[in-house]
Amino acid sequence: MNAMLLNLTLFKAGWLASVFAAAASIPVVGTAVIGIAVAVHLLRSAAPQHEIRLLALAAAIGFVWESLLVSAGIVQYGANAALAGTAPYWIVAMWVLFATTLNVGMRWLRKNLIIASVFGGLGGPMSFLAGEKAGAVSFADSSTALVVIGLGWAILLPLLVRYASRNDERAAAVA
């Protein structure tokens, strides 16, 4: 199977499993599916140690950003957080899952960081809206939440894309 198609298929499967499992109050199931997708990604990677750095950075950014959204009362994830006022593990896992696409299925975002910003600014809120419709997340005020999420993704996605690109170039130089 084409690497890009496999990457995007695993991303979509992980996203769906995570959102619907979280909505059903069994987030461990979705997180396990994400674990499988990430494992496949790393096994197929030419430089898994470099990809692990990218995934760890995405996890850290995701945890901080999502925890800020939770502590500000912008989003609520139910009782799935390990620590009150922080992001639940399954949403952090989704950041890791998304990062698996940056050097494969969404590699095209590297061509223009403005496009990455627009993509993040629109795609981030659309994903959250879909998650809200599925019952995995709720918003105190939908309009405010979607604007804040869009602004955050418009800033964070180009940063992750830039890091992914540089990290991938370092991996190619070592290979």
C-alpha positions in Angstrom: 0.0 0.0 0.0 1.2 3.5 -0.8 2.9 5.0 2.3 0.8 8.2 2.2 -2.5 6.4 1.8 -1.5 4.0 4.7 -0.5 6.9 6.9 -3.7 8.9 6.3 -5.8 5.8 6.7 -4.2 4.9 10.1 -4.6 8.6 11.1 -8.3 8.5 10.3 -8.9 5.2 12.0 -7.1 6.4 15.1 -9.0 9.7 15.1 -12.4 8.0 14.8 -11.6 5.3 17.4 -10.3 7.9 19.8 -13.3 10.3 19.5 -16.0 7.6 19.6 -14.3 5.7 22.4 -13.9 8.9 24.5 -17.6 9.7 23.8 -18.5 6.2 25.1 -16.3 6.8 28.2 -13.8 4.1 27.2 -10.9 6.3 26.0 -8.4 3.5 26.5 -9.8 1.7 23.4 -9.2 4.6 21.1 -5.8 5.2 22.7 -4.9 1.6 22.0 -5.8 2.1 18.3 -3.6 5.2 18.2 -0.8 3.2 19.8 -1.1 0.7 17.0 -1.1 3.4 14.3 2.0 5.1 15.9 3.8 1.7 16.2 3.1 1.0 12.5 4.4 4.5 11.6 7.6 4.1 13.6 8.2 0.6 12.2 7.9 2.0 8.6 10.1 5.1 9.4 13.6 5.2 8.0 14.7 7.1 11.2 12.4 6.2 14.0 14.5 8.0 16.7 14.0 11.3 14.8 10.2 10.6 14.5 10.0 9.9 18.2 11.4 13.4 18.9 8.7 14.9 16.8 6.0 12.8 18.5 7.3 13.7 21.9 7.2 17.4 21.0 3.7 17.1 19.7 2.6 15.3 23.0 4.2 18.1 25.1 2.6 20.9 23.0 -0.7 19.0 22.9 -0.7 18.5 26.7 0.1 22.1 27.4 -2.3 23.6 24.9 -5.2 21.3 25.7 -4.6 21.8 29.5 -4.8 25.6 28.9 -8.1 25.2 27.1 -9.4 23.0 29.9 -8.2 25.3 32.7 -9.6 28.3 31.0 -13.0 26.6 30.8 -13.1 26.7 27.0 -13.4 22.9 26.5 -14.5 20.1 28.8 -13.6 16.5 28.3 -15.6 14.9 31.1 -13.9 12.9 33.8 -11.1 11.5 31.6 -8.2 13.6 32.9 -5.6 12.0 35.1 -5.2 15.3 37.0 -8.1 17.8 37.4 -7.8 20.8 35.1 -5.5 19.1 32.6 -6.0 17.5 29.2 -7.0 13.8 29.2 -4.4 11.3 27.9 -6.5 10.4 24.9 -6.5 14.0 23.4 -2.7 14.1 24.0 -2.5 10.8 22.1 -4.4 12.4 19.3 -1.7 15.1 19.0 0.9 12.3 18.7 -1.3 10.6 16.1 -1.6 13.8 14.1 2.2 14.3 14.2 2.7 11.0 12.5 1.2 12.6 9.4 3.5 15.6 9.2 6.4 13.8 7.4 4.2 11.5 5.3 0.5 12.2 4.5 0.6 15.9 5.2 4.1 16.6 4.0 2.6 19.0 1.5 2.1 21.5 4.4 5.9 22.2 4.3 5.6 24.1 1.0 4.1 27.1 2.6 3.7 27.8 6.3 0.9 30.3 5.6 -1.0 27.5 4.1 -0.2 25.4 7.1 -1.5 28.2 9.3 -4.8 28.5 7.4 -5.1 24.7 7.4 -4.6 24.6 11.1 -6.9 27.6 11.7 -9.7 25.9 9.8 -9.0 22.2 10.3 -8.5 22.4 14.1 -11.9 23.9 14.9 -13.6 21.6 12.4 -12.1 18.5 14.1 -13.2 19.8 17.5 -16.7 20.5 16.2 -16.9 16.9 14.9 -15.6 15.7 18.3 -18.3 17.8 20.0 -21.0 16.4 17.8 -19.8 12.9 18.6 -19.9 13.7 22.3 -16.2 13.5 23.1 -15.8 17.2 24.0 -18.1 20.0 25.0 -17.7 23.8 24.9 -18.7 26.4 27.4 -19.4 28.7 24.4 -19.1 27.2 21.0 -18.2 30.4 19.1 -15.5 31.4 21.6 -14.1 27.9 21.7 -13.9 27.5 18.0 -12.2 30.9 17.5 -9.6 30.2 20.3 -9.0 26.6 19.0 -8.6 28.0 15.5 -6.1 30.7 16.6 -4.1 28.1 18.6 -4.0 25.7 15.6 -3.1 28.5 13.2 0.0 29.2 15.4 0.9 25.6 16.6 0.6 23.7 13.3 3.2 25.8 11.4 5.5 25.4 14.3 5.1 21.6 14.3 5.4 21.5 10.5 8.6 23.5 10.7 10.1 21.3 13.4 9.0 18.1 11.5 10.7 19.4 8.3 13.9 20.2 10.1 13.8 17.0 12.0 13.2 15.0 8.8 16.1 16.8 7.1 18.4 15.8 10.0 17.3 12.2 9.8 18.1 12.2 6.0 21.5 13.7 6.6 22.3 10.9 9.1 21.0 8.1 6.9 
